[in-house]
Amino acid sequence: MYDIIVIGARAAGSPTAMLLAKKGYRVLLLDRATFPSDTLSTHQIQIRGSLPLKRWGLLEPVLATDCPPVSELLFDMEPFSMQGKYPPCGGVEAVICPRRTILDKILVDAAVKAGAELREDFLVEELLFEGERVTGVRGRMKSGGGESYPSVTEQARLVVGADGKHSLVARQVKAQQYHSKPALTCAYYTYWEGLQLERGELYGMSQSVAGFWLTNAGLAIIYTGYPIVEFQGIRRDIEGKFWQTMNLIPGMVERLRSGRQAERFYGTADLPTFYRRPYGHGWVLVGDAGLAMDPITGQGIGNAFQDAERMADALDKVFSGRESWETAMQRYTQARDWETLPMYEFTSQIASFAPPSIEQQVLFAALERKPEAASRFFGALTGSVSLREFLSLPSLYRILGIFGIGRVLFRKLIPS
């Protein structure tokens, strides 16, 4: 009998298991993959995501894998262009983009070191119930070499679903969705050798976006995103669309030709956007299982880390008797939603590929002229500055002045 079973051992699951194991709970960590292994990912860990890594003592090990910190950004959303440094927060001042083969292995190893029991290559087939309460899981080791493994059951006081946007846990407990939106984009990325980057670079065109970031082994990750309606055409000629997009960025084709593509294109159109109620009788959800954003703003890993830390604290309060189940879970949900909803709505606006509104044009024109304000905007993108605070009335007054404020309808700028 375990205290907690965590299903999914990547960005949300391993930290949750690690933190709960450190608090003395008996934790079983399950994943159908083995580690190291890859997964589709934006790679980006924003500053707000690196803060938990630093608290856990894992930021330095990630950086030590030759994962370059990126502290400056070029943000070019035609016709506006701005550049500057990220404002630091808690001693962290850079975005990092580690390969998932490296990051997830570090997280899994940290969970095991903390005392969690890991079962890799394990397929969870279903949850166990007593009435409406989840009491454990049934699953098996995945077949290998023609051998079929028998199903086993494991019991626990609580099951954590850290198993992604198509969470088995969420599906079997019928977790309610809200603030849901249809898939807005399709996304592809590849790795490039020999691309000279001195900072992160983000480009927005009328029907595409492109991002360039340094990752491990001297490579750059190149992300491209497009409206979902273009998916069928793009998947028939991914490379052709890639070069068409690169040709829209002045000088980029020449820069890429000086190096070479190091790996194939990876991508998906399976990018739903939603919140889920993250708790019920005997179960909780963390990471993409509870909140899925479009990857266009690269928030997923940071959200997963924040979820893990917040959920581990909430569960400890419940198990230790310091708070009731309902009180702790309501506080967790309210804190998660309050913190993430502005970026969730902002991300959905960007992912819609709608032309910039008059209000947005006024704001971006002002940021282009004010480097300090542009730096704070970059901080809002990466979490070292609150997006809600950045778009507040006093903040916009400082950026736009009295005449600019007269031209802006704030309700159209501030995510609800």
C-alpha positions, -999 to +999 in steps of 0.1 A: +000+000+000+014+033-011+006+068+001+006+082-035+008+067-070+020+091-096+011+083-132+035+100-156+072+107-148+080+137-170+079+174-162+049+173-138+051+137-124+087+134-114+089+166-094+056+158-077+069+124-067+103+139-056+087+165-034+063+141-017+090+115-012+112+142+004+083+148+028+084+112+039+055+097+019+057+063+002+055+071-035+052+049-066+061+066-099+049+050-131+056+057-168+051+038-200+084+052-213+119+044-202+144+071-195+162+088-211+136+092-239+123+120-260+088+136-262+072+164-282+080+196-264+086+234-268+118+228-246+114+262-230+117+267-193+107+302-186+122+321-156+091+313-135+098+276-143+135+278-134+128+292-100+114+258-087+143+241-104+167+263-084+148+257-051+151+219-058+188+221-065+183+210-101+189+241-120+227+238-119+227+201-130+205+212-160+229+240-169+258+217-165+246+196-195+258+223-218+223+240-219+230+277-226+211+302-206+195+329-228+191+363-211+182+385-241+154+384-267+147+398-301+109+401-305+098+410-340+061+410-347+058+429-379+058+458-382+071+462-346+105+451-334+120+453-300+149+437-281+163+436-246+171+416-215+148+397-193+143+412-158+158+389-132+137+372-106+149+353-075+184+352-089+173+337-122+176+359-153+176+335-183+153+312-203+167+277-209+157+251-235+171+217-225+164+186-246+138+164-230+160+134-231+183+153-207+158+172-186+134+144-179+162+120-169+175+145-144+139+149-130+134+111-128+167+105-111+159+132-086+126+115-077+144+082-072+171+098-051+144+113-029+130+079-022+102+074-049+099+039-064+101+041-102+086+016-126+095+024-162+080+007-192+048+003-172+014+006-189-015+017-166-046+001-179-072+014-156-079+030-122-094+010-093-124+024-075-144+018-044-176+035-051-166+069-065-132+069-048-100+060-067-080+036-047-052+025-070-043+013-105-042-018-126-015-022-152+014-043-165+049-041-177+048-036-215+054-066-237+089-071-249+106-098-270+072-115-276+066-120-238+033-110-224+033-097-188+004-103-164-016-074-150-009-063-114-028-040-090-013-014-067-033+004-040-027+040-027-044+067-006-042+090-036-035+087-074-018+117-092-025+121-129+006+136-144-002+118-177-006+146-201-034+163-220-050+130-229-048+118-193-062+084-185-069+096-150-089+126-162-108+104-186-117+077-161-128+101-134-146+123-159-128+155-148-148+185-159-132+209-184-137+247-184-123+277-203-119+252-231-109+263-266-105+243-298-070+236-312-058+269-327-023+260-342-002+233-355+035+233-346+067+219-360+103+221-348+137+208-358+173+212-346+200+231-364+238+229-362+260+259-369+233+286-364+248+316-347+225+329-320+234+356-294+199+357-279+165+342-283+147+353-315+109+354-320+092+364-353+056+368-360+042+370-395+006+373-406+000+335-407+031+320-390+055+324-361+091+312-357+113+310-326+150+303-324+167+291-292+199+275-281+197+240-267+222+212-258+252+201-278+257+234-296+223+230-314+195+255-319+159+245-318+137+262-344+100+262-337+074+272-363+036+276-357+007+280-381-031+283-380-047+250-375-066+253-408-033+250-427-024+217-411-033+193-439-014+214-465+016+218-443+019+181-434+022+173-471+053+194-475+067+203-441+101+212-454+087+234-482+066+253-456+096+256-433+117+273-460+088+295-471+086+307-435+123+313-432+123+333-463+100+358-446+126+366-420+153+390-434+187+372-437+175+340-420+179+317-451+215+328-454+221+322-417+207+287-419+226+278-451+258+284-432+249+254-410+228+223-415+197+206-402+207+181-376+174+162-371+141+156-388+110+178-383+088+170-353+053+183-349+016+180-342-018+196-346-030+179-314-029+210-293-062+214-273-065+242-248-084+237-215-085+237-178-097+207-159-110+205-124-079+191-108-092+170-079-118+146-067-123+115-045-088+099-043-073+117-073-056+149-084-042+162-117-010+181-124+007+195-155-010+192-189-035+168-174-050+197-155-041+227-177-031+226-214-020+258-232-010+262-268+028+259-270+032+291-289+043+309-257+062+280-242+046+279-208+040+242-203+071+230-185+070+260-161+033+254-154+041+217-147+069+227-122+046+252-104+018+226-103+041+200-087+054+223-060+019+237-052+002+203-052+029+186-031+024+213-004-014+210-006-013+172-002+011+174+027-013+197+045-041+172+039-021+141+049-007+158+080-042+170+091-033+207+089-061+213+063-092+195+051-092+179+017-117+204+002-100+234+017-065+225+004-078+215-030-099+246-035-069+268-025-047+249-050-072+253-078-078+290-071-041+298-069-034+278-101-062+295-121-055+330-108-018+328-117-022+312-151-054+327-166-040+360-179-012+341-198-038+315-209-059+341-225-029+360-239-016+328-254-049+320-270-050+355-285-015+350-301-024+315-313-055+328-330-033+346-356-059+375-355-045+408-369-032+430-340-060+452-326-057+490-325-050+487-288-022+462-293-007+483-321-006+513-297+010+492-270+037+476-293+045+510-309+051+524-274+072+494-263+093+498-295+103+532-283+109+524-247+135+497-241+129+495-203+092+489-208+100+463-236+122+445-210+093+444-186+071+430-214+097+403-220+096+396-182+058+392-185+063+366-212+087+346-191+071+351-157+096+373-139+070+401-142+033+395-136+014+397-169-016+409-149+005+437-133+021+446-166-013+451-182-027+470-152-039+506-156-010+522-137+015+502-158-001+511-191-003+547-180+035+547-175+041+531-209+015+550-230+011+583-213-021+603-211-026+605-249-020+568-255-044+559-227-071+579-244-067+556-275-068+523-256-098+504-245-083+485-215-109+457-215-095+447-249-059+446-236-063+429-203-071+392-203-102+384-182 
